[in-house]
């Protein structure tokens, strides 16, 4: 739903995004995740205060958060807009239109999801990112489009699709989404990517908390690398297998 001319005038986009993101976060905190969040029980006063705190925590200027009246305008717009229903989170199947050359990879990924315990089925949204990322070596693919690590490809595709879904919820559309933070993790070593993100050398959506920091850290962790090595080499040595399983157990204990 487009914003009315003059509404929320002179409010920076990151502030609008932060307020919207914070509103959803406050509702989720009531245990409403997965259920309808409309109408909001969150008040404009509480939302304005929480948004100022979030801005300060993220290093933004809290004074850029507008007053209660403007926040109320934003809150009303979120209520009127409702949650997006694009159908992108429905299960993917071979009947979907797309890149014909990617169907083999997507079918393999569909099997990977269906046979992995506690893993959701492959969705249309995630399938789209699998099709893109299969060409990226750092994401588990290869320049030839062949999958080197199905698990790594799934994790990266999930991160991108998760960000897209969050952006769509906050903005009401997927147009204009910037994935620079994730792109930096695929392009640069740790020290360089952190600097690139900090100085805004890569395009990103300020004001939106995607909540995927721990997932990104897991992808870069030795635990996932060890798991991949174990799956590829399938070591018969009980000690080697036990070592990897123990590393994974310790990692899960930190979550």
Buried (B, 14 or more C-beta within 10 A) or exposed (E): EEBEEEEBEEBBEBBBBBBBBBBBBBBEEEEBEEEEBEEBEBBBEBBBBBBBEBBEEEEBEBEBBBEBEBBBBBBBBBEEBEEBEEEBBEBBEEEEEBEEEBBEBBBBBBEBBEEEEEEEEBBBBBBBBBBBBBBBEEBBBBEEBEBBBBBBBBBBBBBBBBBBBBBBBBBBEBEEBBBBBBBBBBBBEEEEBEEBBEEEBBEBBBBBBBEBEEBBEBBEBEBBBBBBEBEEEEBEEEEBEEBBEEBBEEBEEEE
